[in-house]
């Protein structure tokens, strides 16, 4: 089952549910957030609450995407209460590169970068099992709901950026219940847009490089994440294919379990505030920057995976370069 949000003919938010190839508007529901909060309050599953509503007219999501009428599949009415976060070094990645790095750890610990040390920690203790917590992953913050860009919208790099490039990922979508319990709504495709040149200068710049917009959706997969997810990430420039590569996700392709990644995010009371929305991106091992691609203004990134509905498309935009200092007014 897939959920999405669209702009209806009157310009209002409407919720769409898709089972198989059929997609229709869910009657009596003004937003996915409202639907989720209703399910939490009633102690029901999301699927049960969806079935309690009548389906309205069928919609063509692919056509709505062309018309720019797709919204984020879930949003908070107050953007300050939506959090975009993620984890890195969680996927097994390129076998040749990762195996070579891992083999090196057996012989010369002193030559490892901090990133590779953390990757090795995940390989060794990211899937502990037996209800125990494993090693904590690399973690980063991207912003609040003001940084969340709807499918089809522009991912904008600021004038002080060094670069801007896509990262195709799977994101977990969560809503915190009134008692502080995180509730996983489902999973969606995500573009965890980042500044890779800035990050490459020094790993301590990772925090800066991640403070960029991100997009997710258009559709939200209700239920569990498949153990193996295979998708495709591509970049179009001037209407022609510039770069294309498959990406893998799901626990069989990861060095951490989802439960371990979720634990290390929601173990903080800060992230368990009632009513808040969390979009937590689980990482990737595939990006065009690693293949020497430098994205340009106007490039279009498309991320698709079977079982996740309509592909996620976003145009990349770069603000004019500036070195001007940000002024602070003294009161």
C-alpha positions, -999 to 999 in steps of 0.1 A, spaced: 0 0 0 13 35 -10 2 69 3 8 102 -13 -4 138 -11 -15 159 -40 -30 193 -48 -66 187 -58 -85 208 -84 -93 234 -57 -57 237 -47 -62 219 -14 -41 190 0 -57 155 -7 -44 121 3 -41 94 -23 -39 56 -15 -26 32 -41 -31 -6 -41 -15 -22 -71 -20 0 -101 -51 18 -89 -48 51 -70 -77 71 -55 -84 100 -32 -92 91 4 -124 107 14 -127 127 46 -90 130 51 -72 164 48 -36 152 52 -15 121 59 -5 137 92 -42 139 103 -47 102 92 -16 91 112 -25 110 143 -60 95 142 -46 60 140 -22 66 169 -50 81 191 -73 51 183 -46 25 188 -52 12 153 -29 4 125 -26 28 96 -40 2 72 -71 -2 94 -77 36 94 -73 38 57 -98 10 52 -123 29 74 -125 56 47 -142 55 14 -121 59 -18 -130 87 -41 -123 92 -77 -92 76 -93 -62 98 -100 -33 95 -124 -2 102 -103 22 102 -132 1 129 -149 -1 148 -116 37 146 -114 39 162 -149 16 189 -138 36 197 -107 8 188 -83 26 162 -61 33 172 -25 55 156 1 37 123 11 36 135 48 43 170 63 38 187 96 15 217 97 43 236 115 76 230 96 96 236 128 82 203 141 96 183 112 131 170 114 153 159 85 182 137 96 203 108 84 230 82 89 261 75 69 285 46 63 256 21 67 257 4 33 281 -22 20 287 -2 -11 311 -12 -40 324 -46 -33 358 -39 -47 363 -6 -28 348 -17 4 365 -51 5 399 -35 -2 393 -10 26 381 -37 50 411 -60 41 434 -32 50 420 -30 85 433 -65 92 469 -54 87 474 -18 94 450 -1 118 470 31 119 464 38 82 426 39 85 407 71 82 381 79 108 354 72 83 367 37 76 371 30 113 334 38 117 325 17 87 344 -13 102 326 -7 135 293 -11 117 304 -43 100 314 -58 133 285 -47 155 258 -30 135 235 -61 136 237 -73 171 204 -91 174 188 -105 205 171 -72 213 205 -55 221 217 -22 208 247 -23 184 273 3 177 260 38 169 263 50 133 275 83 119 246 107 122 238 141 108 212 168 108 199 183 76 173 208 88 136 211 97 105 211 75 116 243 57 144 222 41 119 196 28 113 201 -9 83 185 -26 88 160 -55 93 180 -87 106 210 -67 141 226 -70 169 215 -47 188 247 -43 225 250 -34 233 283 -16 258 308 -30 285 298 -6 284 261 -16 313 243 -32 291 217 -49 257 201 -49 249 165 -57 223 138 -53 223 109 -29 196 82 -36 184 68 -3 155 52 15 140 73 43 120 61 72 90 84 80 80 87 117 54 105 138 58 108 176 27 98 196 12 117 225 32 95 249 65 101 232 66 68 213 80 69 178 56 55 153 70 44 119 46 53 92 65 37 63 94 43 39 99 65 9 125 73 -18 147 102 -8 173 125 -23 197 134 5 212 163 -14 247 172 -2 279 193 -9 305 166 -15 334 189 -23 329 207 10 328 173 28 359 161 10 381 190 22 378 177 58 355 152 74 348 177 101 329 197 74 304 169 71 279 188 93 281 219 70 279 198 38 246 182 50 228 215 57 211 214 23 175 208 12 162 173 6 132 157 -11 113 125 -4 84 106 -19 63 111 -39 47 79 -25 51 65 10 53 27 13 32 15 43 46 -16 61 80 -31 63 110 -24 41 120 -53 19 152 -69 28 166 -61 -7 157 -29 -25 172 -23 -59 167 11 -76 181 34 -102 195 69 -99 200 90 -130 208 126 -140 193 143 -170 210 173 -185 192 193 -213 168 164 -218 196 138 -223 208 111 -200 241 122 -184 246 95 -158 228 64 -146 236 38 -119 217 12 -98 216 16 -60 209 -10 -33 193 -7 0 174 -29 25 191 -47 54 207 -74 32 228 -46 17 235 -27 49 260 -31 78 233 -20 104 198 -32 111 170 -6 108 162 -13 144 197 -3 154 196 29 134 162 38 148 174 31 183 203 54 180 181 82 167 152 79 190 172 72 222 174 110 225 144 125 243 149 155 220 136 134 191 106 120 210 85 152 214 48 144 209 34 153 175 68 158 158 75 143 123 109 127 115 123 119 81 154 98 87 175 88 57 194 56 60 224 62 37 236 51 3 267 37 -15 259 53 -49 264 89 -60 275 105 -93 302 125 -75 321 93 -69 321 88 -107 335 123 -114 302 140 -122 298 176 -113 261 186 -112 251 218 -129 222 242 -126 192 227 -144 202 191 -141 173 168 -132 178 139 -107 154 109 -110 154 82 -83 132 51 -88 128 17 -72 103 -10 -77 76 -11 -51 79 27 -43 56 41 -69 62 72 -90 99 81 -93 113 110 -73 124 138 -96 140 171 -86 157 199 -106 190 211 -92 195 249 -89 226 269 -78 224 304 -64 249 329 -77 283 327 -59 288 351 -31 315 358 -4 294 385 13 292 381 51 259 375 68 250 406 89 238 403 124 218 432 139 227 442 174 197 449 196 
